[in-house]
């Protein structure tokens, strides 16, 4: 089981492209076409935000970058401010089962910990440790907002 680091994080201003339960690979391709037009972007880190509305199996997906300012962004993009607060940060290596398995580990840790999920979101952080989806030595951080029960 993956054991997370507990970290305090500032709010996160994201600009990117959005889908509602669609193809994530296609969404990244769309985002990459507009990425260079995004102003005030913080370089070398990408984000994938999953928002899980209650009572549905579908979820919102946003792929994008963090920005210093939300003004004057391309018309094809959307802005999202993710609240700051306490986050459980799980580092997942693709060698440990690809993308699968991480959700089960995070769910199990939440069930057994003194925390509960603060918002129905999960953030995936892609930085220099992520080579590509086919490289077993690639790593991703999963961030879950938490509060003590």
C-alpha positions in Angstrom: 0.0 0.0 0.0 1.2 3.5 -0.9 1.6 5.7 2.2 1.0 9.4 1.4 2.9 12.5 2.6 0.5 15.0 4.2 1.1 18.5 2.9 -0.4 22.0 3.3 -1.0 23.5 -0.2 -2.0 26.9 -1.5 -4.9 27.3 -3.9 -4.1 26.1 -7.4 -5.1 28.3 -10.4 -5.5 26.0 -13.4 -6.1 26.8 -17.1 -6.8 23.9 -19.4 -9.3 21.9 -21.4 -12.4 20.1 -20.0 -14.3 16.9 -20.7 -17.2 15.2 -19.0 -16.4 11.5 -18.9 -14.7 11.6 -22.3 -11.5 10.2 -23.6 -8.5 11.4 -21.5 -5.9 10.8 -24.2 -7.9 12.9 -26.7 -8.3 15.6 -24.1 -4.5 15.8 -23.6 -4.1 16.0 -27.4 -6.6 18.9 -27.6 -4.9 20.7 -24.6 -1.4 20.3 -26.2 -2.6 22.2 -29.3 -3.5 25.3 -27.2 -1.0 25.0 -24.4 1.6 27.4 -25.9 -1.2 30.1 -26.0 -1.8 30.0 -22.3 -0.4 33.1 -20.6 1.3 33.2 -17.2 1.8 29.4 -17.2 4.2 27.9 -14.7 6.4 25.7 -16.8 7.3 22.0 -16.7 4.3 20.7 -14.6 1.0 19.5 -16.0 -2.2 18.6 -14.1 -5.1 16.3 -14.6 -8.0 17.2 -12.3 -10.9 14.8 -11.8 -14.1 16.1 -10.2 -16.6 13.4 -9.2 -20.1 14.8 -8.8 -22.4 12.9 -6.4 -24.8 10.3 -7.7 -23.2 9.8 -11.1 -20.6 7.5 -12.6 -19.3 10.2 -14.9 -16.9 12.8 -13.8 -15.4 16.0 -15.0 -11.8 15.9 -16.3 -9.6 19.0 -16.7 -6.1 18.8 -18.1 -4.0 21.9 -17.9 -1.3 23.9 -16.3 -0.9 26.1 -13.2 -0.9 29.9 -13.9 0.0 33.0 -12.0 -3.0 34.9 -13.4 -6.3 33.8 -15.0 -6.7 36.8 -17.3 -6.5 36.8 -21.1 -6.5 33.0 -21.7 -7.4 31.3 -25.0 -11.1 30.9 -25.7 -10.8 27.1 -25.9 -9.7 26.9 -22.3 -11.4 26.9 -18.9 -10.2 28.3 -15.6 -10.5 26.5 -12.2 -9.4 27.5 -8.8 -8.7 24.5 -6.6 -8.9 25.3 -2.9 -5.8 25.2 -0.8 -5.6 23.2 2.3 -4.4 19.8 3.6 -3.6 17.2 0.9 -2.6 13.6 1.0 0.1 13.2 -1.7 0.5 9.7 -3.1 3.5 9.1 -5.4 2.7 6.3 -7.8 5.2 4.7 -10.1 3.9 3.2 -13.3 6.1 0.1 -12.7 3.6 -0.7 -9.9 0.8 -1.7 -12.2 0.6 1.1 -14.7 -2.2 3.6 -13.9 -4.3 0.9 -12.2 -4.0 0.1 -8.5 -3.4 3.7 -7.3 -7.1 4.3 -6.7 -7.5 1.2 -4.6 -4.5 2.1 -2.5 -5.7 5.7 -1.9 -9.2 4.5 -1.1 -7.8 1.9 1.4 -5.6 4.5 3.1 -8.6 6.9 3.4 -10.7 4.2 5.0 -8.0 3.3 7.5 -6.7 6.8 8.3 -8.0 9.5 10.6 -8.9 11.6 7.6 -11.7 11.9 5.1 -11.8 13.4 1.6 -12.6 17.1 1.9 -13.8 17.6 -1.7 -14.8 15.1 -4.4 -11.6 15.7 -6.5 -8.4 14.0 -7.3 -5.4 15.9 -8.8 -2.7 14.2 -10.8 0.6 16.1 -11.0 2.9 15.4 -13.9 6.4 16.8 -13.6 10.0 15.8 -14.7 9.5 12.4 -13.1 6.9 11.5 -15.7 8.6 10.3 -18.9 5.5 9.0 -20.7 2.7 6.5 -20.1 4.8 3.6 -21.4 7.8 4.1 -19.2 7.8 2.0 -16.0 10.1 4.4 -14.3 7.6 7.3 -14.7 6.0 8.6 -11.5 2.9 10.7 -10.9 1.7 12.4 -7.7 -2.0 12.0 -6.8 -3.2 14.7 -4.5 -6.4 14.2 -2.4 -7.8 17.1 -0.3 -8.3 15.8 3.2 -9.6 16.9 6.6 -9.4 15.2 10.0 -12.5 13.3 11.0 
